[in-house]
Amino acid sequence: MSAGFITAVWSPKGGVGKTLLSTAVALQLAQKQRTVIVDGNPDNPDLATLMQAPGTPNICGWPGQVKPEAVEAHLVRRSSRLFVLPGPARYVDEGVLTKEVMEDALRTLKAAGMAVVVDLSCSLRDSTLMALDLADRVLIPVTLDLLSIIPLVKLTKEQDILKLPIHKFKVVINRHTDTKEITLDDIREYSFCPVAGVIPSSKVAAGAINSGNCDAALGPTSPVGKAVAGFLSELMPAEEAVGVGR
């Protein structure tokens, strides 16, 4: 059985492409390994809609510790190697996603040898902090605009309070264009963690997403998917990276 690992995608700011980055990473990893993408954002649980998957079973019904051979029964199968664990089907259920539920789900899925990608809420709620703690790596998508860089500056100043595991964090520049206002050097200067990669702005991807075809928008052969493959091969341990992006 392949070794399991957890990639968390988180940002303190909305609208920077967390869910799209999470999906692109999951589609890439699923080429070689059983992969599950977890909707850990009860404030805006839209993974199931994006991936055109049923909303149940979902994380609100996660039954605690599950034997590795039984985990697939609690997930939505999207393809031969890609599974989805949707978020709450109703906004009133968001309180069900506690840190205990998040811990049980992530630990169980990793123990089952799955590549786990978890799309997190912007807020530092207990379940989000639990996922950040358990993750082997954390990707922070940032766009090249002032409203995106300010939260990064705040995080840098508050590291001694938050006590987040800094060594696991990497910035991903999303929707990159040749803007002159905010540059890659600005991000590197103000960020508490290094830049792992750059994803180009893509009108083709935007159009495909709006038409409901996330595979065409974010899959391995898309511009977004190729960019993700490039930095994943650098981020992951050698045994995980075999075949990824090749």
N, C-alpha and C positions, 0 to 999 in steps of 0.2 A: 504494500500500500504506500502511495506517495505521502510525503510529509505534508501536513496541513500548515497553513500560515494565514495570517489575517492582515489585510490591507484596509485601513480606515481612510475615508475621504471626508474631510471636515474643513469648514471655514467659519469664522465668526461673522461673516457677511453673506447675505443671500444674493442670488442673482449672478453668481460667478461661475456657475456650471458644475456644481458638486455632483448632481445626479447624472449628468451626461458623462462626466469623467468617470464616475463609478461604473457606469454601464460599459464604457469603452474598455476600461481595465478588465472587467469581468468577461467581456466578449473575447479579449485577447488571451486571457489565461485559460479560457475554456477550450482553446484549440488543443491543449496538451493535457489538461487535468480536470477532474471533476471540480466544478466551481459553483459557488452559490453567492448570489448578491442579496444582501440583507437590507431591507428598508428600515433604518434606525432613526427615521425622521417623522415622529408622530405629528409634528406641526404641519407637515405638508407631504403626506405619504403618497407620492405619485409614481413610484417605480412600476407598480403593476400596470398602470395606464400606459406609461412609456413603452413597456415591453410587451404590451397587449397580452397580459397574463391574468388568469383568474385572481380574485382578491383573497381567496381562501384555499388552503390553510394559510394563516398568517402568524406573525410573531406574537400576537396577543394570546394565541392558543398554544404556545410552546409548552410542552409538558414537563419541563425540567431536564434532568439528565436522561439522555436517550442512548441506547446501545448503537455503536457505529453502523451496524448493518440495518438499523431501523430508521435512520435519519431521513432517508428519501421520502418516507411516507408522510412526513410533516412539512414537505416542501412542494412547490409548484415546479414541475419539470417543464423546461422550455425547449431543450434540445437534448441530444444524447449525453452531453457533459455539462450543460448549464441549467442551474436551478435558481428559483427565485423564492425568497421568504418575504412576502409583502408586509407592509406596515398595517396599522389599524385600519379596518374597513370603515370605521366611523370616527369622526373627530372626538365624540364623547368617550371613546375608548383609549384616548392617548395616555391617560394615567395608568393604564395596564402595563405599559412599557416601562417597567422599573429597572433599576440596575441589576436586580437579581435575575430577572427574565433575560436581560441582555447578556449577563455573564453565563447563564446556563446555555443559551443558544450558541454563543460564540465558542465557548469551551468545547461543547459537544461537536459542533461542526468541524472545528480544527482537529479534534481527536479522531474524527472519522476520516481524516486525510484529505479534506477538501481545501481548495483555495477559497478563502472567504473574503468578500469585498463588502464593506458595510458603509452605506451612505448615511451620514449623521446629520442631526439637527444643528442649526447654527448656535443655538443656546448651549451653555455648559450645564445641561441638566444631568442628573445622576447617571442615567443610562449612557449618555454621551461620554462622560468622564470614565465610566467603566470600559467602554469600547476603546477609548484612547489608551487606557492603561494596558489592555490586553493585546492591542494591535502590535504586530511585528514592525509595521511601518505606517506612517500617517502622511497622506498627501493633502496639501492645502492649495486648492486652485485660487489663483489671483488674476484679475484682469488689470490691464495697464491704464488705470484711472485713479484719481485721487481718493474716491470713496472706497476703493478696494485696498489701497495701500495704508490708509489710516488705521484700520483694525490690526494690520500687521505690525504697525509701530506700537500700538497699545499692547499687543501680546508680548512684544519684545521687552517692554518696560515692566510687565507684570509677571515675568517668569518666576521670580523669587516667591511670589504669592501663590500662583497657580500650581507650581511644582510639576509641570508637565514633563514627560520624558523627552527632552529636546533632541537627543540623538536619533530618535525615530522619525522626526519631522522633516519633510521636504516640500518645497514650494513647486507648483506646476503653473507656469504662465499659460493662461487659457485665452482663446480668441485673440491671438497675437496679431497685431498690425504694426506698421511702421509709424506709430504715433511719435510726435516730437515732445509731447507734454510729459509723459511718464515713460521711462526707459527701463530696460533690463538692469542697468547699473543702479538705478534708483531702488529697485526691488532688492537687489543684492545688498545695498547699503543699509536699508531699513529692516530687513528681515532677520529674525533670530535663527533662521535655518537656511541651508543652501537651496539653490534652484536646481531641481532635478531635470526639468525638461520644459519644452515650449510646444504648445499646440496651436497651429495656425487658425485664424478665422476662416470659416468655410461657409459660403452661401449654399453650396450643394448640401452640406450637412444640415443646415437650418431648414432647407426645403424638404429634405427627406424626413426629418423629425416631424415637421408639420403635416406630412402626408401619412404619418404612422409607420414609417419604415426605419426603425432605429438601427437595423443591421446595415443598411446602406449608408446611413449617416455616421455610424460609430464603429462598424465592424473592421476586421483586420486589413481589408483592402482599401478602406477609405483613408483620406488624408489624416483625419483624426486618429484612426486606428494605427496607422503607420508611425505617427508621432509618439503615441503611447507605447508601441512596441520598442521604440528606440530607447526611451528612458527606463522602461521596465527591465530590460536586459542588463542595465547598469545597476539597478537598485537591488535586484534579488540575489540571494546567495547562489552560488554556481549550480547546485543541484536543482534549484527551482527554475533557473533560467534556461535550462536545456531546451532548445527548440522554440523558445519564445522569441518572436520577431525574426526568426530565421526563414 
